[in-house]
Amino acid sequence: MLSINNGFVGHHSTFHNVNFYGSDSKKLFEHNLKVQPIDWYYRTHEITYNRNSNGHRCKEITDIDLNNYILFAGCSHTEGVGLELEKTYPYLLSQKMKCDYYNLAVGGTGADVLNHNIVTWFAKVKKPPKLLIVQWQVEARVAIKNFLNDPELWYTYGFWTTRENKDVGNFLSYGHAIDFFKSRHILAKTITHTVANCPIIELNVSPLGANKQNIDGELTLEQKDFARDTPIGHLGIESALKNSEMLYKEAIKLINT
């Protein structure tokens, strides 16, 4: 569940300080305790999802160094679902670059939420980041407000909901057929480049074992291992480390150009 906090779309307050979230569920964790090796990292390492007043997994805006920071946006891979905060690639990259960071990423969301948060950031925060890193999500993800049942909340819909609701399934099918989602995705990219007055690195995610996706100049976050929610598929500890090293090289080249 999502809500709008201080103009930003973020996680509802229900999920601001929790030990499990989304696919990284307590049920899956208890199952993995039975089937994973005895030296499985997460047997002895806890994860806490601490989120700020905007519903984002990072410090408050007022607590970051606005003279020296990176801005991140994306979905669960960039938020770091299944990982300790200090193991996520945004945290690791900011450490390598000796700067602060803010993470706008919200798990389960699509280009609409990503674009809204980026536009809101550049409208509200007058000091631009030294770098914007955007991890684009699956195109067919949309945020929908439930006006009748719970007007405070927003819900996300995507490819995983096709079998749960016939109308949603039809909407997704027709949306793909007429390039509705692709068009929205392209517009979101265009708006992002229009409002962001800083260098930008764009990313996609390559699932474990898949080939790199060369899409419109996007770099690929490669998956080497799984996070705590194995085998569902979020980037693991090794993946986050390798991707932070890849991004560091690209960031240094881009900033120094």
C-alpha positions in Angstrom: 0.0 0.0 0.0 1.1 3.5 -0.9 0.3 7.0 0.3 1.3 10.5 -0.6 3.5 12.1 2.1 4.7 15.6 1.8 4.0 15.5 -1.9 5.9 12.3 -2.5 4.5 8.8 -3.2 6.0 6.4 -0.6 5.1 3.4 1.5 2.1 3.8 3.8 3.0 4.4 7.5 2.0 0.8 8.2 5.3 -0.2 6.5 7.6 2.5 7.9 9.4 0.3 10.5 9.0 -3.4 9.8 11.2 -6.5 9.7 9.5 -8.0 6.6 8.1 -6.4 3.5 6.5 -7.6 0.2 8.2 -10.7 -1.2 10.6 -10.7 1.7 7.8 -12.1 3.9 8.0 -13.8 7.3 6.4 -16.9 5.8 9.1 -17.2 3.1 11.8 -16.5 5.6 10.6 -19.3 7.9 10.5 -21.7 4.9 14.0 -20.7 3.9 15.2 -21.5 7.4 14.2 -25.1 6.8 15.7 -25.5 3.3 18.7 -23.2 3.1 22.3 -24.3 4.1 23.3 -24.2 7.7 25.6 -21.2 6.9 22.9 -19.2 5.2 23.7 -15.5 5.9 20.2 -14.6 7.0 20.1 -17.1 9.8 22.1 -14.7 11.9 21.5 -11.3 10.2 18.3 -9.4 10.6 16.7 -6.9 8.2 14.8 -3.8 9.3 12.9 -1.6 6.8 13.2 1.8 8.4 11.5 4.4 6.3 11.3 8.2 6.7 8.3 10.5 6.8 8.0 10.4 3.0 7.8 6.6 3.1 11.3 6.1 1.6 14.1 3.9 2.9 16.7 6.5 3.7 17.3 9.5 5.8 15.0 12.5 5.9 15.7 15.2 3.3 16.6 17.6 6.0 19.4 15.2 7.2 21.2 14.7 3.9 24.1 16.9 2.6 22.4 18.7 -0.3 25.7 20.1 -1.4 27.1 16.6 -2.1 24.5 13.8 -2.8 23.2 11.3 -5.3 19.5 10.8 -6.0 18.2 7.3 -6.7 14.8 6.3 -8.1 13.4 2.9 -9.0 11.5 0.0 -7.5 12.3 -2.8 -5.1 15.7 -3.6 -6.6 16.8 0.0 -5.8 15.0 0.2 -2.5 16.8 -3.0 -1.6 14.1 -5.5 -0.7 15.6 -8.5 1.0 18.8 -6.7 1.9 20.1 -4.8 4.9 20.3 -1.1 4.2 24.1 -1.2 4.3 24.2 -3.9 1.6 22.1 -2.1 -0.9 23.8 -0.7 -4.0 22.7 2.9 -3.4 24.3 2.8 0.0 27.5 1.2 -1.3 27.8 3.6 -4.2 27.4 6.6 -2.0 30.1 5.3 0.3 32.5 4.8 -2.7 31.8 8.3 -4.0 32.2 9.8 -0.5 28.8 11.6 -0.7 25.3 11.4 0.8 22.3 10.1 -1.0 18.5 10.1 -1.1 16.5 7.0 -2.3 13.1 7.7 -3.9 12.6 4.1 -4.9 9.4 2.4 -3.9 9.0 -1.4 -4.2 6.3 -2.6 -6.6 5.8 0.6 -8.4 6.2 1.7 -12.0 7.2 4.6 -14.1 4.2 6.7 -13.0 5.3 6.8 -9.3 9.0 7.1 -10.3 8.3 10.0 -12.5 6.0 11.7 -10.0 8.7 11.5 -7.3 11.5 12.8 -9.5 9.4 15.8 -10.7 8.4 16.5 -7.1 12.1 16.3 -6.0 13.3 18.8 -8.5 10.4 21.1 -7.8 10.9 21.0 -4.0 14.6 20.6 -3.5 16.5 23.5 -5.1 20.0 22.0 -4.9 20.3 19.4 -7.6 22.2 16.1 -7.0 25.6 15.5 -8.4 24.0 12.5 -10.2 20.6 11.0 -10.8 20.4 7.2 -11.1 17.1 5.9 -12.5 16.2 2.2 -12.5 13.3 1.7 -14.9 10.8 -0.9 -13.9 8.4 -3.3 -15.7 6.3 -1.1 -18.0 2.9 -2.5 -17.0 2.9 -1.3 -13.4 0.5 1.5 -12.5 -0.6 3.1 -9.3 -4.4 3.3 -8.7 -6.2 5.2 -6.0 -9.1 3.4 -4.2 -11.4 6.4 -3.9 -14.4 4.4 -2.7 -13.0 1.9 -0.1 -10.0 3.7 1.3 -9.3 7.2 -0.1 -6.0 7.6 1.7 -4.4 4.6 0.0 -2.9 3.9 -3.5 -2.4 0.4 -4.8 -0.1 -0.9 -7.5 -1.2 -3.1 -10.3 1.0 -5.0 -12.7 1.7 -8.3 -14.5 1.3 -10.3 -11.3 -2.3 -9.3 -10.9 -3.6 -10.7 -14.2 -5.1 -13.8 -12.7 -6.5 -12.1 -9.6 -9.0 -9.9 -11.4 -10.5 -10.4 -14.9 -10.9 -6.6 -15.5 -7.4 -5.9 -14.5 -6.2 -8.7 -16.7 -8.1 -7.3 -19.7 -6.7 -3.8 -19.0 -3.2 -5.1 -19.0 -3.7 -7.1 -22.1 -5.3 -4.3 -24.0 -2.7 -1.8 -22.7 0.1 -3.9 -24.1 -1.8 -4.4 -27.4 -2.1 -0.6 -28.1 1.3 0.3 -26.6 -0.4 2.2 -23.8 2.2 1.2 -21.2 5.2 1.7 -23.6 3.9 5.2 -24.4 3.6 6.2 -20.8 7.1 4.8 -20.2 8.6 6.9 -23.0 6.8 10.0 -21.7 8.1 9.4 -18.2 11.7 9.1 -19.5 11.2 12.3 -21.5 9.9 14.3 -18.5 12.7 12.9 -16.3 15.3 14.2 -18.7 13.5 17.6 -19.0 13.4 18.3 -15.2 16.7 16.8 -14.1 19.4 19.4 -14.3 22.2 17.0 -13.5 23.9 13.9 -15.1 21.7 10.8 -15.4 22.5 7.1 -15.4 19.6 4.9 -16.5 19.3 1.2 -15.5 17.3 -1.9 -16.1 17.5 -5.2 -14.2 18.7 -8.5 -15.7 17.3 -11.5 -13.7 19.7 -14.3 -12.7 20.9 -16.2 -15.8 19.4 -13.8 -18.3 21.3 -11.8 -20.9 22.0 -8.1 -20.5 19.3 -5.9 -21.8 20.6 -3.2 -24.1 17.7 -0.7 -24.0 18.1 2.9 -25.2 21.5 3.3 -23.6 20.5 1.9 -20.2 23.0 0.0 -18.2 22.1 -3.3 -16.6 22.0 -4.2 -13.0 23.2 -7.8 -13.1 22.0 -10.5 -10.7 24.7 -12.8 -9.3 22.8 -14.0 -6.3 19.5 -13.6 -4.3 18.5 -11.5 -1.4 16.8 -12.9 1.7 13.6 -13.5 -0.3 15.3 -16.3 -2.4 14.2 -17.8 -4.8 11.8 -15.0 -5.8 14.6 -12.9 -7.3 15.7 -9.6 -5.7 19.4 -8.6 -6.0 21.6 -10.3 -3.4 24.6 -9.1 -1.5 27.2 -10.0 -4.2 24.9 -8.5 -6.9 24.7 -5.2 -5.0 28.4 -5.0 -4.5 29.3 -5.8 -8.1 26.7 -3.3 -9.4 27.9 -0.6 -7.1 31.4 -1.1 -8.5 30.1 -0.9 -12.1 28.1 2.2 -11.3 31.1 3.8 -9.6 33.2 3.6 -12.8 30.3 5.0 -14.9 29.6 7.8 -12.4 33.2 8.9 -12.3 33.4 9.0 -16.1 30.1 10.9 -16.4 30.8 13.5 -13.7 34.3 14.1 -15.0 33.2 14.5 -18.6 
